[in-house]
Amino acid sequence: MKTIIIYSSITGNTKKLAHAIYNHKSTFDIMAVEDVNDLKAYDRIYLGYWVNRGTADEATLKLLKDITNKEIAAFGTSGQYSDSPVSLKYSNSVNDLILSDNVYLGGYICLGKIEESRTERRLKIAKGEKHYLTEEGYKRHLESRKHPDEEDIDRLLRWVDSIEEKYEISD
Ligand SMILES: Cc1cc2nc3c(=O)[nH]c(=O)nc-3n(C[C@H](O)[C@H](O)[C@H](O)COP(=O)(O)O)c2cc1C
């Protein structure tokens, strides 16, 4: 009975979370989503994604279509504050994408650094237009540069521990 961490990450935020779990749990395996081939050996997956246009990134969406008969706990990063309703919506949307013959064990999401180029692009959008960056939004972009931080990682590892305690893997 084995557990694997699979992660998708383009700028490193979700990879950082994945490796924090890996360093915390010596019996788990780890793999980048692009290297996933055969998951037969695994019962439980910690699935790491990044939020792209309001849902999980494409590589994760693709993988989710192939995952059946597993226990899945999903962790992700986005450009939104960890405790915001939008974050919760993202997390719930990933739950909805998991095929029904899997068992969903829970979700975790936190703020991840938004790339500067993205902020620059948003700053060029005029007031009144879609994706205009408000002052609040700009502050969040700047705050995001510090994330995932130590507190995010602590919360992540506590989340992992609570899942591992609650749902023991049977032999
Ligand atoms: C193409 C693209 C689309 C994004 N879409 C969203 C989005 O819809 N909502 C959001 O909160 N963050 C969005 N972000 C921010 C990322 O989700 C965030 O920076 C994440 O931590 C990146 O994870 P990674 O470093 O593991 O690749 C987007 C970033 C990119 C590059």
The ligand as an ORCA input file, in Angstrom:
! r2SCAN-3c Opt
* xyz 0 1
  C      -1.457     31.441    -17.118
  C      -1.757     31.689    -15.656
  C      -3.080     31.745    -15.261
  C      -3.385     31.990    -13.907
  N      -4.690     32.031    -13.526
  C      -4.987     32.301    -12.225
  C      -6.347     32.381    -11.799
  O      -7.307     32.209    -12.565
  N      -6.598     32.650    -10.491
  C      -5.595     32.821     -9.584
  O      -5.873     33.057     -8.419
  N      -4.293     32.729     -9.964
  C      -3.974     32.486    -11.245
  N      -2.659     32.400    -11.620
  C      -1.594     32.465    -10.577
  C      -1.050     31.074    -10.251
  O      -2.108     30.172     -9.933
  C      -0.092     31.110     -9.058
  O       0.970     32.004     -9.328
  C       0.443     29.723     -8.732
  O       1.023     29.749     -7.456
  C       1.476     29.211     -9.741
  O       1.903     27.942     -9.308
  P       3.297     27.306     -9.729
  O       4.382     28.248     -9.253
  O       3.341     25.995     -9.042
  O       3.315     27.193    -11.221
  C      -2.341     32.170    -12.951
  C      -0.997     32.120    -13.389
  C      -0.711     31.882    -14.711
  C       0.740     31.821    -15.131
*
